[in-house]
């Protein structure tokens, strides 16, 4: 199975983007899912996740209040709504599903 991200690109500070991650050959039901990011010169950072148990959502302090994670099991898609974007949000974003399934990553650049 595979995960494929889309929706990245260049956005001005204060702008918004929605990332999507579509699963093929995989189901999302009953699995924890998450988003990570990797910025140049920095370590991989966990951004957000959804619990497999009760659907609770969790966020890194750096994105809390600005990002929203969601899932559509019927569409086998994970979303990350990002608003009030800052230059420090510039990174390659990866979706993840439990049992070590990763997307190929997608670039998000926040710059004027």
C-alpha positions in Angstrom: 0.0 0.0 0.0 0.9 3.6 -0.5 0.3 7.1 0.8 0.4 10.1 -1.5 0.4 13.7 -0.3 -0.9 16.6 -2.4 -1.8 20.3 -1.9 1.5 21.8 -1.0 3.1 24.8 -2.6 4.2 28.4 -2.0 2.1 30.6 0.2 2.6 34.0 1.7 2.9 34.5 5.5 -0.6 34.5 7.0 -2.0 32.4 4.2 -3.6 28.9 4.3 -3.1 25.6 2.6 -4.8 22.2 2.8 -2.7 19.1 2.5 -4.3 15.8 1.5 -2.9 12.3 1.9 -4.7 9.6 -0.1 -4.1 5.9 0.7 -4.1 3.3 -1.9 -3.9 -0.4 -1.1 -4.3 0.6 2.6 -7.2 1.3 4.9 -7.2 4.1 7.5 -10.0 2.6 9.7 -8.8 1.7 13.1 -5.3 3.0 12.6 -3.5 6.0 14.2 -2.6 8.6 11.6 -0.3 11.6 11.8 1.6 14.3 10.0 5.3 15.1 10.4 7.5 17.7 8.8 11.2 18.1 8.0 12.7 21.5 7.6 16.3 22.1 6.3 18.8 21.8 9.0 16.3 20.5 11.5 15.2 17.1 12.8 11.9 15.6 11.8 9.1 17.1 13.8 5.8 15.5 14.7 3.0 17.9 13.8 -0.3 16.3 14.6 -2.1 12.9 15.0 -5.5 11.3 15.4 -5.9 8.5 18.0 -7.1 5.1 16.6 -9.1 4.6 19.8 -11.4 7.6 20.1 -10.5 9.9 17.3 -8.9 12.4 19.7 -6.6 14.9 17.9 -3.3 16.2 19.2 -1.0 18.9 18.0 2.5 20.2 18.5 2.7 23.4 20.4 4.2 25.1 17.4 1.0 24.5 15.3 -1.7 24.4 17.9 -4.6 26.7 17.1 -3.5 27.1 13.5 -3.5 23.5 12.0 -6.4 21.0 12.0 -6.0 17.3 11.2 -8.9 15.2 10.0 -9.7 12.0 8.2 -12.3 10.6 5.8 -12.1 6.8 6.1 -14.6 6.4 3.2 -12.3 8.4 0.9 -9.2 6.9 2.5 -7.8 10.4 2.9 -6.1 12.3 5.6 -6.1 16.1 5.7 -4.1 18.8 7.3 -5.7 22.3 7.2 -3.1 24.9 7.8 -3.8 28.6 8.5 -1.9 31.6 9.7 1.1 30.1 8.1 4.5 31.4 9.2 8.0 31.1 7.5 9.0 28.6 10.2 6.3 26.3 8.8 8.3 25.8 5.7 9.2 22.1 5.4 8.5 18.9 3.6 5.3 17.4 5.1 4.8 13.7 5.4 1.7 11.8 6.3 2.0 8.6 8.3 -0.2 5.6 9.1 0.5 3.2 11.9 2.7 0.2 11.0 5.3 2.4 9.4 3.5 3.6 6.3 4.8 6.9 5.0 4.0 9.2 2.2 6.7 10.5 -0.1 6.5 14.0 1.3 5.3 17.3 -0.1 7.0 20.8 0.0 5.3 23.7 1.8 7.1 27.0 1.5 5.9 30.1 3.4 7.5 33.2 2.0 6.7 36.7 0.7 
